[in-house]
Amino acid sequence: MGFLFPAGIIIGVIAIAAWVGYAAHVAEKKRTEELQRLAGELAFEFLPLGDSLLFQSLGKFQLFSQGRSKRLWNLLRGTTNDLEVAIFDYRYVTGSGKHSHTWNHTVICFRFAGQPLPHFSLRPENFADKIGGWFGYQDIDFETHPAFSKQYLLRGANEPAVRSLFTSDVLNYFDQKPGLTIEASENTLLFYRHSALLKPQEVRSFMEQGFGILTQFHATS
């Protein structure tokens, strides 16, 4: 009888793990179906398994240079005038063993014609970033906009070009919109929320917010 008790515990743990895995599978399948319906409403193409060429083309961005077990899926893609829009889920893993962590993002990618943007990244600033600043870690600040400089970490290889892009109007815009994460280079701009998969019903407002951000930089450039 002494062997039955631990065996029962093991069986119970396995059953719970199997149930959690099944529930996650069902939830992901439902999410994919809802995004596919949304793609139809938007007259967008839908690729549930993503696009390897798109993934490869984004390798220069910081988001796609991190971690392992990278996956891009649930891709909604459309074109309007000279603007290509892609919305997708993206996942990668950092660490190992008990210290591994899976990061999930919903990303919107704009590809546009016209004046290219300098390479830059913008994200919420945290305490570690402030400490890094004491040791020379780059953060482009603006004395005229202390609230922006306190909220955001802005980096770019060509600092004068980045400063020219972030005009007073652009800085005022981001002053009022904390918590955004953006990367840009040439004719591509990415917008995403840090480690968050959007609910399908949130995607439209997410797109509208992305268009608003893109408009700020298009007007400047």
C-alpha positions as CSV (number, residue, x, y, z in Angstrom):
1,M,0.0,0.0,0.0
2,G,3.0,2.3,0.6
3,F,3.7,2.4,-3.1
4,L,0.1,3.4,-4.0
5,F,0.2,6.8,-2.4
6,P,3.2,8.3,-4.3
7,A,2.0,6.5,-7.5
8,G,-1.4,8.2,-7.1
9,I,0.3,11.6,-6.7
10,I,2.3,11.0,-9.8
11,I,-0.7,10.0,-11.8
12,G,-2.6,13.1,-10.5
13,V,0.3,15.5,-11.5
14,I,0.4,13.9,-15.0
15,A,-3.4,14.3,-15.3
16,I,-3.3,17.9,-14.3
17,A,-0.4,18.6,-16.7
18,A,-2.3,16.9,-19.5
19,W,-5.4,18.9,-18.7
20,V,-3.5,22.2,-18.7
21,G,-1.8,21.4,-22.0
22,Y,-5.2,20.5,-23.6
23,A,-6.8,23.7,-22.3
24,A,-4.0,25.7,-23.7
25,H,-4.3,24.0,-27.0
26,V,-8.1,24.6,-27.2
27,A,-7.6,28.3,-26.2
28,E,-4.9,28.8,-28.9
29,K,-7.1,27.1,-31.5
30,K,-10.0,29.4,-30.6
31,R,-7.7,32.4,-30.8
32,T,-6.5,31.4,-34.3
33,E,-10.1,31.0,-35.5
34,E,-11.1,34.4,-34.1
35,L,-8.1,36.1,-35.8
36,Q,-9.0,34.3,-39.1
37,R,-12.5,35.8,-38.9
38,L,-11.1,39.2,-38.2
39,A,-8.7,38.9,-41.2
40,G,-11.8,38.2,-43.4
41,E,-13.6,41.3,-42.0
42,L,-10.5,43.4,-42.8
43,A,-10.0,41.8,-46.2
44,F,-6.6,40.7,-45.0
45,E,-4.7,37.6,-45.9
46,F,-4.4,35.1,-43.0
47,L,-1.5,32.7,-42.6
48,P,-1.9,30.7,-39.3
49,L,1.7,29.4,-39.6
50,G,3.3,32.7,-40.4
51,D,5.7,33.6,-43.2
52,S,9.4,32.5,-43.0
53,L,10.4,35.3,-45.4
54,L,8.8,38.0,-43.3
55,F,10.5,36.5,-40.2
56,Q,13.9,36.5,-41.8
57,S,13.5,40.1,-43.0
58,L,13.0,41.3,-39.4
59,G,16.2,39.8,-38.0
60,K,17.9,43.2,-37.7
61,F,15.4,44.3,-35.1
62,Q,16.2,43.8,-31.4
63,L,12.9,41.9,-30.7
64,F,13.9,39.2,-33.2
65,S,17.5,38.9,-32.1
66,Q,16.7,37.6,-28.6
67,G,16.3,34.1,-27.2
68,R,15.6,30.8,-28.9
69,S,12.7,28.7,-30.1
70,K,11.4,31.6,-32.0
71,R,8.0,31.4,-33.6
72,L,5.9,33.8,-35.7
73,W,2.3,32.8,-36.3
74,N,-1.3,34.0,-36.7
75,L,-0.2,36.4,-39.4
76,L,-2.8,38.9,-40.8
77,R,-1.5,40.8,-43.8
78,G,-2.9,43.5,-46.1
79,T,-1.9,46.4,-48.3
80,T,-3.4,49.8,-48.7
81,N,-2.0,52.3,-51.1
82,D,1.8,52.3,-50.5
83,L,1.5,50.8,-47.0
84,E,1.9,47.1,-46.1
85,V,0.4,46.0,-42.8
86,A,1.3,42.8,-41.0
87,I,-0.1,41.8,-37.6
88,F,1.2,38.6,-35.9
89,D,1.9,36.8,-32.7
90,Y,5.6,36.2,-31.8
91,R,7.2,34.0,-29.2
92,Y,10.7,33.3,-28.0
93,V,12.3,31.7,-24.9
94,T,15.2,32.9,-22.8
95,G,17.1,31.2,-20.0
96,S,17.1,27.4,-19.3
97,G,15.7,24.9,-16.9
98,K,13.8,26.4,-14.0
99,H,15.0,29.8,-15.1
100,S,13.5,29.7,-18.6
101,H,10.9,32.2,-19.6
102,T,8.6,32.3,-22.6
103,W,7.9,35.8,-24.0
104,N,4.8,36.4,-26.1
105,H,4.0,39.5,-28.1
106,T,1.5,40.7,-30.6
107,V,3.3,42.8,-33.2
108,I,2.2,45.2,-35.9
109,C,4.7,45.8,-38.7
110,F,4.3,48.7,-41.2
111,R,6.3,48.8,-44.4
112,F,5.9,52.1,-46.3
113,A,7.2,54.0,-49.3
114,G,8.9,57.4,-49.1
115,Q,11.4,58.9,-46.8
116,P,13.2,56.2,-44.7
117,L,13.4,56.4,-40.9
118,P,16.7,56.3,-38.9
119,H,17.2,53.1,-37.0
120,F,15.9,53.6,-33.4
121,S,14.2,51.8,-30.6
122,L,11.8,53.3,-28.0
123,R,10.5,51.5,-25.0
124,P,9.4,52.2,-21.4
125,E,12.4,53.0,-19.2
126,N,13.0,50.9,-16.1
127,F,15.2,51.1,-13.0
128,A,17.9,49.0,-14.6
129,D,18.1,51.4,-17.5
130,K,18.6,54.3,-15.2
131,I,21.5,52.5,-13.5
132,G,22.9,51.7,-17.0
133,G,22.8,55.3,-17.8
134,W,25.2,56.0,-15.0
135,F,27.7,53.8,-16.8
136,G,27.3,55.3,-20.3
137,Y,24.4,53.1,-21.5
138,Q,22.8,55.2,-24.3
139,D,19.5,57.0,-23.6
140,I,18.6,60.0,-25.8
141,D,17.0,62.5,-23.5
142,F,15.4,65.9,-24.3
143,E,15.7,68.7,-21.8
144,T,12.6,70.3,-23.2
145,H,10.5,67.2,-22.4
146,P,11.5,65.8,-19.0
147,A,8.4,63.7,-18.8
148,F,9.2,61.9,-22.0
149,S,12.8,61.4,-21.0
150,K,11.7,60.0,-17.6
151,Q,9.2,57.6,-19.2
152,Y,11.1,56.3,-22.2
153,L,14.4,54.8,-23.2
154,L,15.3,56.0,-26.7
155,R,18.3,54.7,-28.5
156,G,19.7,55.0,-32.0
157,A,23.0,54.6,-33.8
158,N,22.6,58.0,-35.6
159,E,21.7,60.2,-32.6
160,P,21.5,63.5,-34.6
161,A,19.0,61.9,-37.1
162,V,16.9,60.4,-34.2
163,R,16.8,63.8,-32.5
164,S,15.7,65.4,-35.7
165,L,12.9,62.8,-36.1
166,F,11.6,63.4,-32.5
167,T,10.3,66.9,-33.0
168,S,8.4,68.8,-30.3
169,D,5.1,67.5,-31.7
170,V,6.3,63.9,-31.6
171,L,7.6,64.3,-28.1
172,N,4.3,65.8,-27.0
173,Y,2.5,62.9,-28.5
174,F,4.5,60.3,-26.6
175,D,4.3,62.4,-23.4
176,Q,0.6,61.5,-23.4
177,K,1.0,57.9,-24.3
178,P,3.2,56.0,-21.8
179,G,4.1,52.3,-22.1
180,L,4.6,52.0,-25.9
181,T,7.4,50.0,-27.5
182,I,8.5,50.8,-31.0
183,E,11.4,49.9,-33.3
184,A,12.1,51.4,-36.8
185,S,14.7,51.1,-39.5
186,E,14.5,52.5,-43.0
187,N,11.0,51.8,-44.4
188,T,9.8,49.5,-41.6
189,L,8.2,50.3,-38.2
190,L,7.3,47.8,-35.5
191,F,4.9,48.5,-32.7
192,Y,4.2,46.0,-29.9
193,R,3.3,45.7,-26.3
194,H,6.0,44.1,-24.1
195,S,5.2,40.4,-23.4
196,A,1.5,40.5,-24.1
197,L,-0.7,38.7,-26.6
198,L,-3.7,40.9,-27.6
199,K,-7.2,39.5,-27.4
200,P,-8.6,39.3,-30.9
201,Q,-11.2,42.0,-30.1
202,E,-8.3,44.4,-29.2
203,V,-6.6,44.1,-32.6
204,R,-8.6,46.8,-34.3
205,S,-7.8,49.4,-31.7
206,F,-4.2,48.2,-31.7
207,M,-4.1,48.9,-35.4
208,E,-5.6,52.3,-35.0
209,Q,-2.9,53.2,-32.4
210,G,-0.2,51.9,-34.7
211,F,-1.5,54.1,-37.5
212,G,-1.4,57.1,-35.2
213,I,2.2,56.4,-34.3
214,L,3.2,55.9,-37.9
215,T,1.5,59.2,-38.8
216,Q,3.6,61.0,-36.3
217,F,6.8,59.9,-37.9
218,H,5.5,60.2,-41.5
219,A,4.6,63.8,-40.8
220,T,8.1,64.5,-39.4
221,S,10.0,62.8,-42.2
